[in-house]
Amino acid sequence: MSDFLNAPEAASPAPHSPGAPVRHTRAKGEPRFPDGPKADPAGSHFERRIRSFQPRRSRVTAGQADALQRLWPKWGLDIDGQRVIDLAELFGNDRPVVLEIGFGMGEATAQMAAGDPDTNILAVDVHTPGQGNLLGLAERNGLSNVRVANGDAIILLREMLRPDALDGLRVYFPDPWPKKRHHKRRLIQPEFLTLAATRLRPGAIVHCATDWEPYAEQMLDVLTAHPDFENTRPDGGFSPRPAFRPLTRFEGQGLDKGHVVNDLLFRRVPHRTAEQDR
Ligand SMILES: C[S@@+](CC[C@H](N)C(=O)[O-])C[C@H]1O[C@@H](n2cnc3c(N)ncnc32)[C@H](O)[C@@H]1O
């Protein structure tokens, strides 16, 4: 895959150039991006739940802000938890849809979308600069098969997607939460898999990758133990990185530190009958 999707916006942008951080002072209550993603689309302060992400103050470059304002109305989706989405309507076709949770800056997402135009990617993250970056990449590279969702993937899965809506799920380098007291924040847990399974068609692939070995072991344990998934590896272990998954930004940082990367590919098994559940 060419490097064009990885091109940085600018090395050292001059003030007011397209790559410069936006330093606009807002009046109280004024939205950060008038036509862009909402700061807290689901009003999440009303829901007490341990989250897998940490809210961060994020500097948005002028290029990202421009993409958020222009492209959000066309390709953005706020996860408000208030409606069920028709994915064929969202993408304008009924091709298979893969959900990617936590796309970060979106370079790998854009590369995968370019490499497989017949698959739609619904990419979700809470990270505003990344949302702007991915929208910009999609526009610059003529990608019509990416939609960017803003908010908590759990609410998207639980409230806004129909049963069997998805043909795949990708979770690349989820926050590892290495401290023991934070393990409960890790995304890949039995309850999460039970929810995801309800939205995945039989045969859909769940693809996870991590450079944090204890988390990789946890992923392997919980996926192997879960009745709705089976390992695509006959030996029951980790998979080699499939050719379609580019190196990601977090992966690069992990590799620089000498971390070992593990991929896991599990298949959603056919639905159990009521008979089998008894
Ligand atoms: C460590 S980064 C990895 C980013 C990218 N996949 C990569 O490999 O470069 C994890 C990302 O997942 C996002 N994230 C974590 N939990 C999430 C959730 N429940 N819903 C949406 N995004 C989430 C975080 O905001 C963060 O951007």
PDBQT file of the ligand as one rigid body, heavy atoms in Angstrom, charges set to zero:
ROOT
HETATM    1  C1  LIG A 301      -4.407   3.294  21.969  1.00  0.00    +0.000 C 
HETATM    2  S1  LIG A 301      -5.440   4.082  20.792  1.00  0.00    +0.000 S 
HETATM    3  C2  LIG A 301      -5.161   3.131  19.309  1.00  0.00    +0.000 C 
HETATM    4  C3  LIG A 301      -5.497   3.887  18.063  1.00  0.00    +0.000 C 
HETATM    5  C4  LIG A 301      -5.247   3.158  16.742  1.00  0.00    +0.000 C 
HETATM    6  N1  LIG A 301      -6.083   1.971  16.613  1.00  0.00    +0.000 N 
HETATM    7  C5  LIG A 301      -3.806   2.809  16.560  1.00  0.00    +0.000 C 
HETATM    8  O1  LIG A 301      -3.477   1.607  16.659  1.00  0.00    +0.000 OA
HETATM    9  O2  LIG A 301      -3.011   3.710  16.305  1.00  0.00    +0.000 OA
HETATM   10  C6  LIG A 301      -7.021   3.530  21.317  1.00  0.00    +0.000 C 
HETATM   11  C7  LIG A 301      -8.154   4.419  20.817  1.00  0.00    +0.000 C 
HETATM   12  O3  LIG A 301      -9.391   3.826  21.180  1.00  0.00    +0.000 OA
HETATM   13  C8  LIG A 301     -10.313   4.844  21.515  1.00  0.00    +0.000 C 
HETATM   14  N2  LIG A 301     -11.366   4.241  22.345  1.00  0.00    +0.000 N 
HETATM   15  C9  LIG A 301     -11.194   3.512  23.466  1.00  0.00    +0.000 A 
HETATM   16  N3  LIG A 301     -12.366   3.088  23.935  1.00  0.00    +0.000 NA
HETATM   17  C10 LIG A 301     -13.324   3.545  23.085  1.00  0.00    +0.000 A 
HETATM   18  C11 LIG A 301     -14.742   3.451  23.050  1.00  0.00    +0.000 A 
HETATM   19  N4  LIG A 301     -15.428   2.779  23.997  1.00  0.00    +0.000 N 
HETATM   20  N5  LIG A 301     -15.404   4.053  22.060  1.00  0.00    +0.000 NA
HETATM   21  C12 LIG A 301     -14.732   4.754  21.109  1.00  0.00    +0.000 A 
HETATM   22  N6  LIG A 301     -13.378   4.870  21.077  1.00  0.00    +0.000 NA
HETATM   23  C13 LIG A 301     -12.687   4.282  22.063  1.00  0.00    +0.000 A 
HETATM   24  C14 LIG A 301      -9.442   5.892  22.226  1.00  0.00    +0.000 C 
HETATM   25  O4  LIG A 301     -10.030   7.168  22.169  1.00  0.00    +0.000 OA
HETATM   26  C15 LIG A 301      -8.151   5.818  21.407  1.00  0.00    +0.000 C 
HETATM   27  O5  LIG A 301      -8.141   6.757  20.350  1.00  0.00    +0.000 OA
ENDROOT
TORSDOF 0
